[in-house]
Amino acid sequence: MFKSKLIAAAAIGTVLVASHAFAADKKVVAVSIPAADHGWTAGVVYHAQAAAKEINAAFPDVEVVVKTSPSATAQVSALEDLSAGRKLDALVILPYSSEELTTPVKAVKDAGTFITVVDRGLSDASIQDLYLAGDNIAVGRNTAKYMIDKLGGKGNLVVLRGIPTVIDDERIKGFNDAIQGTELKVLDIQYANWNSDEAFKLMQDYLAKYPQIDAVWANDDDMLLGVLEAVKESGRKDIKLALGGNGMKDIVKKVIDGDAMTPVETPYPPAMIKTAIYMTVANLIGQAPVRGTVKLDAPLITQENAQEYYFPDSPF
């Protein structure tokens, strides 16, 4: 993990000192990301646009173009638009969904484009020249370990999934593997699409269906907000823990304040898109070949260290 951080830091540093003479022609880096449909993706859009502005200003031989898409279908069309009439030297993409974007991204790669994938890995990992993400398995595992400790290894749980992607699968795997061999029982697990409103409705269904729920895991903080609102409206007192993930500032503030139901959090920073863009540009113009996988750590955020992860002016 430490090695990965050094690689990322070195790549970013190389971009910042690289000579413009390395590029005879302007290098085009397309960035394709989901639209800001919830808090985390709002952070992604913010940091992607910031990276594009900084790089375009610093390097006249590089053009970073950012395009957002509100759906997987729209993102497929965006890839076609981005590559129409010009050669893409690199594509940095955070896929709206893994399965639907795999074939379109392969078509871009087959045209000779360097592919950087962020967060939601493609179904065919061989397409990815560079993959950068948080440690999703650790997000699930560390959350589960905390629940095991605080609930004494037994109790009834309900779980809210995101959308069908590699990231969601990995978080669920980390969680499920950690609770195996304990007496924690998952009563129900359904998708709420990383959406607060859908999570609110799903949690209402869980509350109506199950008279005893000891803990809730929403594997994303936007969903956790919906869960907390549903629990509050229900007046139920049986739920001891409601945990999320991603490091949303509103949830980190709860940790800082010592919230009894949400006393811990796990980070998954949207600023990873900015790191990925800088690393991709380093590969193109900085004589710093970058290939492989970079994973960002997911330590448990507690009241003791929460100030390190609290950024009140950020969009997420």
C-alpha positions as CSV (number, residue, x, y, z in Angstrom):
1,M,0.0,0.0,0.0
2,F,2.8,2.4,0.9
3,K,4.5,1.5,-2.4
4,S,1.4,2.4,-4.3
5,K,1.3,5.8,-2.7
6,L,4.9,6.4,-3.6
7,I,4.2,5.4,-7.2
8,A,1.3,7.9,-7.4
9,A,3.2,10.7,-5.8
10,A,6.2,10.1,-8.1
11,A,4.0,10.1,-11.1
12,I,2.3,13.4,-10.1
13,G,5.6,15.0,-9.4
14,T,7.0,13.9,-12.8
15,V,4.1,15.7,-14.5
16,L,4.7,18.9,-12.7
17,V,8.4,19.1,-13.7
18,A,8.1,17.6,-17.2
19,S,9.3,19.6,-20.2
20,H,6.8,20.6,-22.8
21,A,9.4,19.5,-25.4
22,F,8.5,15.9,-24.8
23,A,5.3,16.4,-26.9
24,A,5.6,17.4,-30.5
25,D,1.8,17.4,-30.9
26,K,-0.9,18.1,-28.4
27,K,-1.8,15.0,-26.4
28,V,-5.6,14.6,-25.9
29,V,-6.7,13.0,-22.7
30,A,-10.5,12.3,-22.5
31,V,-12.1,12.0,-19.1
32,S,-15.5,10.3,-19.0
33,I,-17.3,10.2,-15.7
34,P,-20.8,9.9,-14.4
35,A,-22.8,13.1,-13.8
36,A,-23.1,14.5,-10.3
37,D,-26.2,12.4,-9.4
38,H,-25.2,12.0,-5.7
39,G,-22.6,13.4,-3.3
40,W,-19.7,11.1,-4.2
41,T,-20.0,11.7,-7.9
42,A,-20.4,15.4,-7.3
43,G,-16.9,15.2,-5.7
44,V,-15.6,13.3,-8.7
45,V,-16.8,15.9,-11.1
46,Y,-15.3,18.7,-9.0
47,H,-11.9,17.1,-8.8
48,A,-11.9,16.0,-12.5
49,Q,-12.6,19.6,-13.6
50,A,-10.0,20.9,-11.2
51,A,-7.4,18.6,-12.7
52,A,-8.3,19.5,-16.2
53,K,-8.0,23.2,-15.5
54,E,-4.6,22.8,-13.8
55,I,-3.1,20.6,-16.5
56,N,-4.4,22.6,-19.4
57,A,-3.0,25.7,-17.9
58,A,0.4,24.2,-17.1
59,F,0.9,22.1,-20.2
60,P,0.1,23.7,-23.6
61,D,0.9,20.4,-25.3
62,V,-1.8,18.6,-23.4
63,E,-5.6,18.9,-23.7
64,V,-7.7,17.3,-21.0
65,V,-11.4,17.1,-21.9
66,V,-14.0,16.2,-19.3
67,K,-17.4,14.9,-20.2
68,T,-20.1,13.8,-17.7
69,S,-22.9,11.3,-18.4
70,P,-26.2,10.7,-16.5
71,S,-26.5,7.0,-17.5
72,A,-24.5,4.1,-18.9
73,T,-26.2,4.5,-22.3
74,A,-25.2,8.2,-22.3
75,Q,-21.7,7.4,-21.4
76,V,-21.4,5.0,-24.3
77,S,-22.5,7.8,-26.6
78,A,-20.1,10.2,-24.9
79,L,-17.2,7.9,-25.7
80,E,-18.2,8.0,-29.4
81,D,-18.4,11.8,-29.3
82,L,-15.1,12.1,-27.5
83,S,-13.3,10.0,-30.1
84,A,-15.1,11.3,-33.2
85,G,-12.7,13.2,-35.6
86,R,-9.7,13.1,-33.3
87,K,-7.2,10.7,-31.8
88,L,-7.4,10.1,-28.1
89,D,-4.0,9.5,-26.6
90,A,-5.6,8.4,-23.3
91,L,-9.0,7.8,-21.8
92,V,-9.6,8.2,-18.1
93,I,-13.0,6.6,-17.3
94,L,-15.0,6.0,-14.2
95,P,-17.6,3.6,-15.7
96,Y,-21.3,4.2,-14.9
97,S,-21.6,0.4,-14.8
98,S,-18.9,-2.2,-15.4
99,E,-20.7,-4.5,-17.7
100,E,-22.2,-2.0,-20.1
101,L,-19.0,0.0,-20.6
102,T,-16.6,-2.9,-21.1
103,T,-17.1,-3.4,-24.8
104,P,-17.2,0.3,-25.7
105,V,-14.0,1.0,-23.8
106,K,-12.3,-2.0,-25.5
107,A,-13.2,-0.4,-28.8
108,V,-11.4,2.8,-27.7
109,K,-8.4,0.8,-26.6
110,D,-8.2,-1.1,-29.9
111,A,-7.8,2.3,-31.6
112,G,-4.5,2.7,-29.7
113,T,-5.6,4.6,-26.7
114,F,-4.1,4.3,-23.2
115,I,-6.9,3.3,-20.8
116,T,-7.1,4.4,-17.2
117,V,-10.1,3.0,-15.2
118,V,-11.0,4.5,-11.9
119,D,-13.1,3.0,-9.1
120,R,-15.6,0.7,-11.0
121,G,-13.4,-1.8,-12.8
122,L,-14.3,-3.2,-16.2
123,S,-15.6,-6.7,-16.5
124,D,-12.5,-7.5,-18.5
125,A,-9.5,-6.3,-16.5
126,S,-7.1,-6.9,-19.4
127,I,-8.5,-3.7,-21.1
128,Q,-7.2,-1.6,-18.3
129,D,-3.6,-0.2,-18.6
130,L,-3.9,1.5,-15.3
131,Y,-6.6,0.8,-12.6
132,L,-6.9,3.1,-9.6
133,A,-9.4,2.6,-6.8
134,G,-9.9,2.5,-3.1
135,D,-9.7,-0.8,-1.3
136,N,-13.3,-1.8,-1.5
137,I,-12.8,-5.2,0.1
138,A,-11.3,-3.3,3.1
139,V,-14.3,-1.0,3.2
140,G,-16.6,-4.0,3.7
141,R,-14.2,-5.9,5.9
142,N,-13.3,-3.1,8.3
143,T,-17.0,-2.2,8.7
144,A,-17.9,-5.8,9.5
145,K,-15.1,-6.2,12.0
146,Y,-16.3,-3.1,13.9
147,M,-19.9,-4.5,13.9
148,I,-18.7,-7.8,15.2
149,D,-16.8,-6.2,18.0
150,K,-19.6,-3.8,19.0
151,L,-22.4,-6.4,18.7
152,G,-20.5,-9.1,20.5
153,G,-20.5,-11.3,17.3
154,K,-24.3,-11.8,17.2
155,G,-27.3,-10.0,15.9
156,N,-29.6,-9.3,13.0
157,L,-28.4,-7.2,10.1
158,V,-29.9,-5.7,7.0
159,V,-27.6,-4.5,4.1
160,L,-28.2,-2.0,1.3
161,R,-26.1,-2.6,-1.9
162,G,-25.2,0.1,-4.5
163,I,-25.5,-0.8,-8.2
164,P,-24.2,-3.9,-10.0
165,T,-20.5,-3.1,-10.3
166,V,-17.1,-4.5,-9.4
167,I,-16.9,-2.0,-6.5
168,D,-20.2,-3.1,-5.0
169,D,-19.3,-6.8,-5.4
170,E,-16.0,-6.2,-3.6
171,R,-17.5,-4.4,-0.7
172,I,-20.1,-7.1,-0.2
173,K,-17.4,-9.8,-0.4
174,G,-15.2,-8.1,2.2
175,F,-18.2,-7.7,4.5
176,N,-19.6,-11.3,4.0
177,D,-16.2,-12.9,4.4
178,A,-15.6,-11.0,7.7
179,I,-18.9,-12.1,9.3
180,Q,-18.5,-15.8,8.4
181,G,-18.2,-17.9,11.5
182,T,-20.0,-15.3,13.7
183,E,-23.6,-15.2,14.8
184,L,-24.4,-12.1,12.8
185,K,-27.3,-12.9,10.5
186,V,-28.1,-10.9,7.3
187,L,-31.9,-10.8,7.2
188,D,-32.0,-9.1,3.9
189,I,-29.8,-7.5,1.2
190,Q,-31.1,-5.5,-1.7
191,Y,-29.9,-2.8,-4.1
192,A,-30.7,0.9,-3.5
193,N,-28.5,2.2,-6.3
194,W,-26.3,4.5,-4.1
195,N,-29.3,6.8,-3.9
196,S,-30.6,8.4,-0.7
197,D,-34.3,8.4,-1.7
198,E,-34.2,4.7,-2.8
199,A,-32.4,3.8,0.4
200,F,-35.1,5.6,2.4
201,K,-37.8,3.5,0.8
202,L,-35.9,0.3,1.1
203,M,-35.1,0.9,4.8
204,Q,-38.8,1.6,5.4
205,D,-39.5,-1.8,3.8
206,Y,-36.9,-3.5,6.0
207,L,-38.4,-1.8,9.1
208,A,-41.9,-3.0,8.2
209,K,-40.7,-6.5,7.5
210,Y,-38.3,-7.2,10.4
211,P,-39.3,-6.5,14.0
212,Q,-35.8,-6.8,15.3
213,I,-32.8,-5.2,13.5
214,D,-29.6,-4.7,15.4
215,A,-27.5,-3.1,12.7
216,V,-27.6,-1.7,9.2
217,W,-24.9,-1.4,6.7
218,A,-25.4,0.9,3.7
219,N,-22.3,0.5,1.6
220,D,-22.3,4.1,0.6
221,D,-22.9,7.3,2.6
222,D,-25.7,8.7,0.3
223,M,-27.7,5.6,1.1
224,L,-26.8,5.9,4.8
225,L,-28.5,9.3,4.9
226,G,-31.7,7.7,3.6
227,V,-31.4,4.9,6.1
228,L,-30.9,7.3,9.1
229,E,-33.9,9.4,8.0
230,A,-36.1,6.2,7.8
231,V,-34.9,5.0,11.2
232,K,-35.6,8.4,12.7
233,E,-39.1,8.6,11.4
234,S,-39.9,5.1,12.6
235,G,-39.0,5.8,16.2
236,R,-37.4,2.3,16.4
237,K,-35.0,1.8,19.3
238,D,-33.7,-1.6,18.5
239,I,-31.1,-0.5,15.9
240,K,-27.7,0.0,17.6
241,L,-25.5,0.7,14.5
242,A,-26.1,2.3,11.1
243,L,-22.8,2.5,9.2
244,G,-21.9,3.6,5.7
245,G,-18.7,4.2,3.7
246,N,-17.0,6.7,1.4
247,G,-16.0,9.5,3.9
248,M,-18.8,12.0,3.2
249,K,-18.2,15.1,5.3
250,D,-21.7,14.9,6.9
251,I,-21.0,11.4,8.1
252,V,-17.5,12.2,9.3
253,K,-18.9,15.1,11.2
254,K,-21.2,12.6,13.0
255,V,-18.1,10.6,14.0
256,I,-16.4,13.7,15.3
257,D,-19.5,14.5,17.3
258,G,-19.6,11.0,18.8
259,D,-22.8,9.9,17.2
260,A,-24.0,6.7,19.0
261,M,-25.5,5.1,15.9
262,T,-22.8,6.1,13.4
263,P,-19.6,6.2,15.5
264,V,-17.2,5.2,12.7
265,E,-16.7,5.6,8.9
266,T,-14.4,4.3,6.1
267,P,-12.9,6.6,3.5
268,Y,-13.2,6.3,-0.3
269,P,-12.1,9.7,-1.6
270,P,-13.6,11.1,-4.9
271,A,-10.3,12.9,-5.4
272,M,-8.9,9.6,-6.7
273,I,-10.1,10.8,-10.1
274,K,-7.6,13.6,-9.9
275,T,-4.7,11.3,-9.0
276,A,-5.6,9.1,-11.9
277,I,-5.7,12.0,-14.4
278,Y,-2.2,13.2,-13.2
279,M,-0.8,9.7,-13.4
280,T,-2.2,9.3,-16.9
281,V,-0.6,12.5,-18.1
282,A,2.7,11.5,-16.5
283,N,2.6,8.3,-18.6
284,L,2.1,10.4,-21.8
285,I,4.5,13.3,-21.4
286,G,6.6,12.8,-18.2
287,Q,8.7,9.8,-19.3
288,A,7.2,8.0,-16.3
289,P,5.6,4.7,-17.6
290,V,2.7,3.8,-15.4
291,R,0.9,0.4,-15.6
292,G,-0.9,-1.8,-13.2
293,T,-3.1,-1.3,-10.1
294,V,-3.0,1.4,-7.5
295,K,-5.2,0.9,-4.4
296,L,-5.8,3.6,-1.8
297,D,-6.1,2.5,1.8
298,A,-9.4,2.4,3.7
299,P,-8.6,2.7,7.4
300,L,-11.4,3.0,10.0
301,I,-12.3,6.6,10.7
302,T,-12.9,7.0,14.5
303,Q,-13.5,10.0,16.7
304,E,-9.8,10.0,17.5
305,N,-8.7,10.5,13.8
306,A,-11.8,11.9,12.2
307,Q,-10.5,15.5,11.9
308,E,-7.9,14.3,9.4
309,Y,-10.7,13.3,7.1
310,Y,-13.1,16.2,7.6
311,F,-13.1,18.8,4.8
312,P,-16.2,21.0,5.4
313,D,-15.6,23.1,2.2
314,S,-15.5,20.1,-0.1
315,P,-18.5,19.2,-2.2
316,F,-18.6,15.7,-0.6
